[in-house]
Amino acid sequence: MATPARGMPTYALDQHEQQLREAQSVAVLMAPRLGDTLLMMNMAQNLARNSRRVTVFGDYAYMLRAWFPKLDVRPSLSEAEAGKVLADFDCAAQMHVGWPYALHDHARHYFYYDAHVVITGKGFIKLNQIRDYCHDALGLPEVGLDNGLVPLAGLRHRHHVRRVAIHPTSTGSQRCWAPEHFIQLAQQLVAMGYEPMFILAPHERAEWRCLEALGLGICQSESLSDVAAALHESGWFIGNESGVGHLASNVGIPTLTLTGRPTRTRAWRPGWSPSRIVYPAYIPGGRLRDRLWRTWLRPAQVMRAFRRLVKQYEGQPAISR
């Protein structure tokens, strides 16, 4: 459970929870992270389905606003504008304490989700936890796991069933599996009749030019909405712990997440579609863990985990070479 930083006023849990519970108009401010945004959209959707007037402020949500047709989604709200804009709402809410910024100077009532719950640990999935919190703590009678996302018209779900979207990057290098392992994995997938497609931001593609030389595909989508569309029509997703994995799950694709922090990743793994995680058989503690898991997790282990995901999703014997 997160606590407000030093210098912030006392945060009375019961009081702030009650303020959100009673609010009829709610501003939901998103952290500048794709995965956190998609998860917090679940709270926004649950509030909206229970007749709250909800407005979402966040750049990632705004990039995907066409996918959220029933929610009022706007760009991120700057701190300089916050006081004026938030005065129109009964309560302002965000997932993280003080992120994107502290709310006490800008909103008469405010709420930090992480101040009320265990951030990570065993026995729960973050998405399920948010839904349950909406029902059990906020008293919302109608709740669900969806976050309001609706696939765009004309898209065909998992149309390219043999296409495996691969996301080899993340917000930090310690979250990223070794690049050479991703390449070996893609080559093994090709040998099995799959079509790997690497998901890379435009500024990342120069570092992965070797993929073209190896005949491995790169998704050329320039916008996040186009990436969502490409994921929606793919058959599978394999990648580091990242927001793109949550997006793949959110658009209905089974996901396999590679990690060196299995306890944390179990809690934060994508939760909308069938999901598995895979990690090295042995993980050292401390700083060694973040450095060594990237090479200790072998492509063969990931392939075994992928076969189990296929079996789980398709309900048939695991694919063999």
Buried (B, 14 or more C-beta within 10 A) or exposed (E): EBEBEEEBEEBEEEEBBBBBEEBEEBBBBBBEBBBBBBBBBBBBBBBBBBEBBBBBBBBBBBBBBEBBEEBBBBEBBEEEEBEEBBEEBBBBBBBBBBBBEBBBEBBEBBBBBBBBBEBBEEEBBBBEBBBEBBBEBBEBEEBEBBBBBEBEEEEEEBEBBBBBBBBBBBBEEBBBBBBEBBBBBBBBBBEBEBBBBBBBEEEEBEEBEEBEEEEBBBBEBEEBBEBBBBBBBBBBBBBBBBBBBBBBBBBBBBBBBBBBBBEBBBBBBBBBBBBBBBBBEEBBEEEEBBBBBBEBBBBEBBBEBBBBBBEEBEEEEEBEE
